[in-house]
Amino acid sequence: MSPVAHSLVPTSARPPKGGCPVTFAYVASHDLQTPLRDIVRYAQMIEHRYKGNLDPDANDFIAFIVDGGKRMTRLINDLLEYSRVSRQSELLRPTSASEAVTLALRYTM
């Protein structure tokens, strides 16, 4: 990345020196949440205030914005969850599939 382009990236969105991708994922997911939440909120306000007053294409465009924003929110939350799981200190160990299924069934029924 050129020095000029690097200077345009917010400091909080830059990976730390050493470039730990998990830390970058955590910081980036947090930095993306607020503007995305604002976009979705304003699109929903327009949707509720002007629904039926705009032509059908405009209503479809607003719905696309809201749906796309919700999908992006899920992706960002998944990225944040990935960064949390990747930073956990407990080591993963092999687990019996039948034990996992038994536990899953116990807590879902």
BAFI-3210 file (N, C-alpha, C; in Angstrom, 3 decimals, decimal comma, padded with zeros to 6 digits):
// residues 109
n [1|2|3|4|5|6|7|8|9|10|11|12|13|14|15|16|17|18|19|20|21|22|23|24|25|26|27|28|29|30|31|32|33|34|35|36|37|38|39|40|41|42|43|44|45|46|47|48|49|50|51|52|53|54|55|56|57|58|59|60|61|62|63|64|65|66|67|68|69|70|71|72|73|74|75|76|77|78|79|80|81|82|83|84|85|86|87|88|89|90|91|92|93|94|95|96|97|98|99|100|101|102|103|104|105|106|107|108|109]
n.u [000,860|000,558|002,241|000,539|-002,045|-002,071|-002,146|-004,741|-006,328|-008,208|-006,662|-007,539|-008,452|-006,298|-004,115|-002,311|001,224|003,123|000,926|-001,378|-003,919|-006,272|-006,632|-006,921|-009,317|-011,075|-010,905|-011,642|-014,251|-015,570|-015,229|-016,762|-019,368|-020,858|-021,196|-022,616|-024,878|-026,052|-026,669|-028,547|-030,509|-031,359|-032,281|-034,399|-036,002|-036,728|-038,058|-040,282|-041,475|-042,052|-043,199|-045,281|-045,715|-043,853|-042,610|-042,924|-040,356|-038,629|-039,440|-038,584|-035,812|-035,188|-035,856|-033,891|-031,596|-032,026|-032,212|-029,684|-028,043|-028,706|-027,754|-025,021|-024,551|-024,876|-022,671|-020,549|-020,893|-020,352|-017,659|-016,628|-017,209|-015,590|-013,078|-013,096|-013,275|-010,921|-009,081|-009,287|-008,032|-008,089|-007,120|-008,133|-009,561|-009,738|-013,037|-015,645|-017,963|-020,453|-020,818|-021,006|-023,369|-025,193|-025,054|-025,978|-028,588|-029,650|-029,747|-031,458|-033,946]
n.v [-001,170|002,204|005,036|007,274|006,181|004,525|006,418|007,307|005,350|004,709|004,868|003,018|000,966|-000,135|-002,932|-004,156|-003,543|-006,132|-007,383|-009,075|-011,063|-011,787|-009,861|-007,651|-008,370|-008,191|-005,437|-004,235|-005,218|-003,985|-001,276|-001,155|-001,548|000,719|002,708|001,073|000,368|002,887|003,373|001,327|002,026|004,604|003,944|002,273|004,156|005,793|003,861|003,278|005,807|006,677|004,595|003,350|005,885|006,304|005,366|001,941|000,911|002,484|001,711|-000,951|-000,546|000,605|-001,526|-003,339|-002,043|-002,138|-004,948|-005,771|-004,391|-005,674|-008,231|-007,652|-006,854|-009,288|-010,657|-009,087|-009,478|-012,215|-012,145|-010,796|-012,677|-014,761|-013,593|-013,495|-016,218|-017,134|-015,918|-017,160|-018,662|-021,284|-024,431|-026,252|-029,508|-032,921|-034,189|-036,425|-037,238|-038,404|-037,757|-034,982|-034,732|-035,890|-034,035|-031,746|-032,495|-032,803|-030,176|-028,942|-029,990]
n.w [000,000|-000,817|000,733|000,818|000,398|002,634|004,664|004,459|005,509|008,370|011,577|013,508|011,920|010,781|010,552|013,385|013,958|012,637|011,788|012,626|011,558|012,903|014,910|013,271|012,002|014,159|014,874|012,446|012,127|014,238|013,509|011,210|011,996|013,050|010,876|009,084|010,561|010,730|008,009|007,500|009,395|008,496|005,939|006,662|007,959|005,805|004,326|006,005|006,280|003,667|002,288|-000,183|-001,138|-003,020|-006,288|-007,478|-008,116|-006,547|-003,979|-004,092|-004,340|-001,877|-000,213|-001,051|-000,103|002,697|003,123|002,141|003,927|006,322|005,771|005,538|008,175|009,509|008,392|009,361|012,105|012,179|011,438|013,622|015,617|014,710|015,157|017,924|018,658|017,538|019,152|021,544|024,521|025,289|024,184|021,322|021,166|020,030|019,599|020,324|017,843|018,323|020,998|020,793|019,293|021,084|023,224|021,872|021,194|023,725|024,673|022,930|023,005]
ca.u [000,000|001,378|002,155|-000,647|-003,213|-002,004|-002,544|-006,187|-006,994|-008,270|-005,686|-008,162|-008,722|-005,034|-003,647|-001,175|002,532|003,174|-000,202|-002,190|-005,205|-007,398|-006,811|-007,469|-010,723|-011,817|-010,968|-012,416|-015,667|-016,101|-015,263|-017,792|-020,718|-021,579|-021,729|-023,608|-026,092|-026,660|-027,240|-029,761|-031,504|-031,934|-033,065|-035,655|-036,822|-037,286|-039,007|-041,518|-042,089|-042,477|-043,732|-046,552|-045,696|-042,847|-042,934|-042,539|-038,906|-038,015|-039,704|-037,689|-034,442|-035,075|-035,845|-032,571|-030,645|-032,277|-031,825|-028,229|-027,460|-028,892|-026,801|-023,683|-024,479|-024,606|-021,291|-019,663|-020,993|-019,622|-016,243|-016,312|-017,214|-014,371|-011,924|-013,174|-012,951|-009,509|-008,250|-009,518|-006,797|-008,245|-006,796|-009,163|-009,175|-010,685|-014,262|-016,461|-019,137|-021,665|-020,954|-021,480|-024,780|-025,935|-025,162|-026,829|-029,982|-030,062|-030,029|-032,441|-035,253]
ca.v [000,000|003,405|005,843|008,140|005,335|004,070|007,517|007,492|004,295|005,087|004,167|001,876|-000,108|-000,693|-004,043|-003,764|-003,933|-007,582|-007,754|-010,196|-010,987|-011,907|-008,535|-006,794|-008,749|-007,655|-003,981|-003,884|-005,502|-002,924|-000,021|-001,213|-001,670|001,984|003,268|000,171|000,523|004,155|003,193|000,511|002,793|005,645|003,288|001,832|005,342|006,155|002,803|003,434|007,120|006,921|003,390|003,608|007,215|006,290|004,374|000,582|000,731|003,112|000,821|-002,097|-000,111|000,761|-002,878|-003,906|-001,421|-002,683|-006,367|-005,838|-003,943|-006,736|-009,304|-007,174|-006,896|-010,688|-010,965|-008,406|-010,198|-013,475|-011,798|-010,506|-013,957|-015,458|-013,015|-013,895|-017,639|-017,297|-015,390|-017,886|-019,242|-022,727|-025,174|-027,161|-030,914|-033,782|-034,495|-037,481|-036,736|-038,880|-036,955|-033,662|-034,862|-036,129|-032,747|-030,853|-032,931|-032,557|-028,766|-028,412|-030,621]
ca.w [000,000|-000,892|001,961|000,767|000,638|004,031|005,551|004,361|006,265|009,784|012,409|014,186|010,962|010,320|011,366|014,201|013,411|012,707|010,943|013,087|010,862|013,836|015,513|012,220|011,829|015,305|014,765|011,245|012,340|015,093|012,760|010,180|012,560|013,215|009,624|008,507|011,360|010,315|006,668|007,629|010,144|007,648|004,877|007,276|008,190|004,497|003,986|006,786|006,064|002,290|001,645|-000,857|-001,757|-004,076|-007,310|-007,070|-008,194|-005,372|-002,838|-004,250|-004,055|-000,423|000,359|-001,333|000,830|004,032|003,132|002,005|005,196|007,318|005,430|005,915|009,634|009,878|008,020|010,307|013,383|012,016|011,462|015,022|016,333|014,286|015,844|019,335|018,750|017,192|020,234|022,793|025,036|025,445|022,973|020,844|021,267|019,306|020,341|019,727|017,140|019,002|022,221|020,371|018,914|022,323|023,925|021,085|021,344|025,114|024,896|021,977|023,180]
c.u [000,905|001,234|000,916|-001,902|-003,245|-002,488|-004,050|-006,974|-007,024|-007,313|-006,295|-008,420|-007,441|-004,649|-002,456|000,125|002,684|001,986|-001,008|-003,576|-006,403|-007,677|-007,402|-008,944|-011,570|-012,002|-011,842|-013,903|-016,300|-016,238|-016,365|-019,208|-021,477|-022,064|-022,787|-024,935|-026,817|-027,329|-028,557|-030,856|-032,167|-032,747|-034,403|-036,577|-037,492|-038,354|-040,332|-042,235|-042,696|-043,035|-045,111|-046,603|-044,692|-043,248|-042,411|-041,040|-038,207|-038,242|-038,799|-036,256|-034,220|-035,028|-034,497|-031,523|-030,795|-031,827|-030,308|-027,525|-027,574|-027,944|-025,378|-023,505|-024,189|-023,174|-020,293|-019,702|-020,273|-018,114|-015,794|-016,264|-015,970|-013,158|-011,920|-012,763|-011,462|-008,584|-008,407|-008,241|-006,884|-007,960|-007,942|-008,650|-010,169|-011,872|-015,036|-017,699|-020,417|-021,890|-021,495|-022,958|-025,642|-026,130|-026,081|-028,295|-030,498|-030,466|-031,022|-033,819|-035,856]
c.v [001,231|004,203|006,737|007,330|004,870|005,169|007,764|006,445|004,706|004,234|002,932|000,716|-000,738|-001,881|-003,601|-004,176|-005,427|-008,189|-008,963|-010,116|-011,065|-010,570|-007,580|-007,088|-008,157|-006,146|-003,566|-004,118|-004,442|-001,616|-000,001|-001,191|-000,354|002,560|002,374|000,292|001,818|004,034|002,431|001,311|003,849|005,044|002,807|003,015|005,785|005,145|003,001|004,743|007,255|005,696|003,690|004,958|007,300|005,269|003,003|000,329|001,308|002,253|-000,410|-001,719|000,032|-000,608|-003,553|-003,343|-002,040|-004,142|-006,532|-005,415|-004,995|-007,899|-008,907|-007,197|-008,319|-011,079|-010,329|-009,097|-011,537|-013,238|-011,512|-011,792|-014,772|-014,917|-013,399|-015,348|-017,853|-016,811|-016,175|-018,587|-020,759|-023,432|-026,096|-028,590|-031,740|-034,143|-035,559|-036,866|-037,178|-038,115|-035,562|-033,701|-035,061|-034,833|-031,790|-031,224|-032,656|-031,113|-028,170|-029,000|-030,272]
c.w [000,000|000,406|001,986|001,056|002,080|004,980|005,515|005,133|007,725|010,616|013,046|013,240|010,438|011,183|012,198|013,523|013,624|011,992|011,373|012,449|011,801|014,499|014,495|012,009|012,937|015,171|013,581|011,468|013,229|014,322|011,710|010,746|012,601|011,892|008,980|009,250|010,969|008,948|006,752|008,326|009,262|006,494|005,431|007,559|006,890|004,094|004,713|006,466|004,675|001,584|001,076|-001,532|-002,903|-005,135|-006,884|-007,131|-006,965|-004,131|-002,885|-003,905|-002,551|000,249|000,120|-000,375|002,218|004,109|003,026|003,274|006,283|007,056|005,821|007,431|010,108|009,552|008,985|011,659|013,324|012,051|012,892|015,845|015,984|015,044|017,316|019,519|018,506|018,302|021,525|023,220|025,181|024,125|022,598|020,937|020,473|020,198|019,578|019,078|017,843|020,302|021,882|020,010|020,153|023,094|023,186|021,248|022,746|025,315|023,912|022,163|024,513]
res [m|s|p|v|a|h|s|l|v|p|t|s|a|r|p|p|k|g|g|c|p|v|t|f|a|y|v|a|s|h|d|l|q|t|p|l|r|d|i|v|r|y|a|q|m|i|e|h|r|y|k|g|n|l|d|p|d|a|n|d|f|i|a|f|i|v|d|g|g|k|r|m|t|r|l|i|n|d|l|l|e|y|s|r|v|s|r|q|s|e|l|l|r|p|t|s|a|s|e|a|v|t|l|a|l|r|y|t|m]
***
